[in-house]
Amino acid sequence: MSENNGFFITFEGPEGAGKSSQVAALAEYLTSRGRECILTREPGGTGLAELIRQVVKSHNSGETVHDETELLLMEAARAQHVREKILPALNQNKVVICDRFSDSTRAYQGGARKLPMAVIDYLNDFASAGRKPDLTILLDLSPEAGFARISSREPEGFDRFENEKLDFHRQVRQAFLDTAEAEPERFCVIDATLSKEEISEKIRQVIDAALF
């Protein structure tokens, strides 16, 4: 696929960072500027990938989901998602906005689960057909602040990742920041403690520079 086709934007960040609302706001803005957008998410984005999402996030039988199994399920969902939805949209010159992508795998399964990062990077590349995001917006927030935001939910409403201890989520955050530091040309890191309006304005400025 030509790297000149379409534009691929991903949103990353810890729990409670406000990604979903900013994804929707950006899509509305881009549409107002005449760009056709596709909104999607990971794990998920297609019928089959959404089934895998349910297993990964909500499996609650007595059988352990091993870390290696979790990683491979994530990559299987991504392989389907990329080929079925993301690449076709990019080939049609659309803007794809994805809530989480391969950087989340580096953060959760690499930074927090401690699986080998070299293996994760290989699998990410394989599953995504080598297509990396053109722009990644990282909404940075401490786990303490993030969970304060989602504390209104009953604990039984939390998924497998949200139920992990704070130290797990601190490692997730650090892995995101480490990846952003290693790829500054792709990442835009935004303080997620700012107001929604301030965050949206910063994102629009970055998008205007990249696309218009």
Helices and strands as residue ranges (DSSP letters): E 7-12, H 19-32, E 37-41, H 47-58, H 67-81, I 82-86, H 87-91, E 95-99, H 102-105, I 106-112, H 117-127, E 135-140, H 143-149, G 155-157, H 166-182, E 187-191, H 196-211
